[in-house]
Amino acid sequence: MIRCWLLAVSCWLLAASACAQQFSLETKSDTLHVLVLTTDSTVSRWQLPYPVYQFTTGDVDGDGSTDALVGVEKATRFYPMGRRLFIFKNYKGHVRPLWMGSKLGGTLCDFRFIDGRVRSLEASANGLYAVAEYEWAGFGLRFVRFLATGATRDAAETIFINNNQ
């Protein structure tokens, strides 16, 4: 009897730790979006008062839980209006920022999440483009490698989209 009860409790704990979660994005207006985290038992919201140009999910920090990657357009204290990358996590059923980056290497045009890495399409001051990959490094993203540098926009976009790089 006790053995059966322990087995039931361990199965319940296992199921609770692997509860289903999903991030989604609600658009309220052009400049107001809400990131929504839905789990088996909670719904949490995080307002994003910025235009959003990109939204995707993936396990950025490698903890086994899905994170949300949101591309927003906003100015920062040291940089003019531009595209930024925000990363959010599920912290005990609540949306919490993991990283709210103001800049990657170059001027961010777009990003994707592929094989545990953030792939970026970045413009440089000379009018050419680069494709770079970053991975999570404890507090933020760490540069891993360039897939292309000094490329035209079309060539860089082809590499950016290609999953086999």
Secondary structure, 3 states (H helix, E strand, C coil): CHHHHHHHHHHHHHHHHCCCEEEEEEEEECCEEEEEEEECCCEEEEEECCCEEEEEEECCCCCCCCEEEEEEEECCCCCCCEEEEEEEEEECCEEEEEEEECCCCCEEEEEEEECCEEEEEEECCCCCEEEEEEEECCCCEEEEEEEEEEECHHHHHHHHHCCCC
